[in-house]
Amino acid sequence: MNLKTGSSRIYGLDVYRAMAIGMVVISHANYIFQGYDFEGFQILGVQGVELFFVLSGFLIGGLLLRLLNTTTLHWRDVLYFWIRRWFRTLPLYYAMLLVNIIIALIVGYGLPENLWKYLFFLQNFWDYHTPFFPESWSLSVEEYAYVLAPLCLYIGHKVFKKVQNKETLFLAVSIFLVLLFFVTKWYYYSAVMESVPSLNIWNARLKSIVIYRLDAIFYGFILVYYFNKYKTQIERAKYIFFFLGLVLCVAVLIIMPLMGVTIEQFPFYWNVLYLPLNSIGLCLIMPLFYFLKPPRERYATIIKNISLYSYAMYLLHYTFILYLMQLWLDFNSLDIWQQMLCLLVYLMATYFGSYLVYTFFESPCTNLRESFRNMRFFSE
């Protein structure tokens, strides 16, 4: 096996990722402005994470599709793929988990009884997600997608050996996974029909739970299949797709709630259709970003850096930087200009803290995975 893993960066996808992390970081600035009602901030954060899901599916799906097309997909290929992903994601996750534990012990915050689940990304696998280390819920979704997708492709490749077109197999597995986790939402809806629905319950027991959310990643897989097959046509129609995606997202996030489509009155829509429709809208939006032309080098570099630091920013900004600021400052006692200053400090600390973490920890850990490339075990 000789898998090529290097690839050049795509400016538009860096913009997409930078926009996603920007939305998440800004959404939590709501905690600084005590006494003001910024409900839109929360929507920004939710949508930022959904952007990450679709983008992860698009990028990981692209890697797996190339892997399927360029190898015989031996189990060593699957293992090598996992090792590369784990070197990219696990070191910083476990480091920040340890930091959160230490801070909780210092300030006297009670640790959850199921702390061991965080070691295996089980804290929100099938049930309520505890508020400890809240950012980790989305990482659990992504990690299990990284495990499940190549495994299903490997099994499909072995079971359907007569399928000559590997791209067709990729699409079939992707659609199967989307439908599987669409059905889990239907199951959830059936299980809670007799209970009183609320957005708090929906947020804690559906939106943040792995077995109901994995399809958010796999919509990106379907997108990359069609992107590979019809790239020229998609480029020509990118503005049409963007308009359709924007309309769909606005309808789901804003228009439907304003029209009275609440979870209390329309639980089927919220529990089964809301999240998939939003993911489809974000998929339609992505082509326009993909084909963006880079601006001047200075601005392109800023976007690239935010994109590179996005994982560190995601794990640092809330339960580390913002939480420490809350311990030192009483935001309620500050006037608007002092809160604005706190916002500036929060944003600068998030950016430069993430730069340091990326440069001196995340990037060196990620680079360690290259040592596996030349191992005889993986090159046979």
Protein Blocks (a to p, Z undefined) as FASTA:
>chain_A
ZZdfbdcddfklmmmmmmmmmmmmmmmmmmmmgoiacfklmmmmmmmmmmmmmmmmmmmm
mmmmmmmmmmgoiaklmmmmmmmmmmmmmmmmmmmmmmmmmmmmmnopacdfklmmmmno
pmmmmmccdfehkllmmmmmmmmmmmmmmmmmmmmmmmmmmlmblmlmmmmmmmmmmmmm
mmmmmmmmmmmmmpccdfklmmmmmmmpmklmmmmmmmmmmmmmmmmmmmmmmmmmmmmm
mmmmmmmmmmmmmmmmmnopafklmmmlmmmmmmmmmmmmmmmmmmmmmmpccddfklmm
mmmmmmmmmmmmmmmmmmmmmmmmmmmpcfklpcfklmmmmmmmmmmmmmmmmmmmmmmm
mmmmmmmmmmmmmpmklmZZ
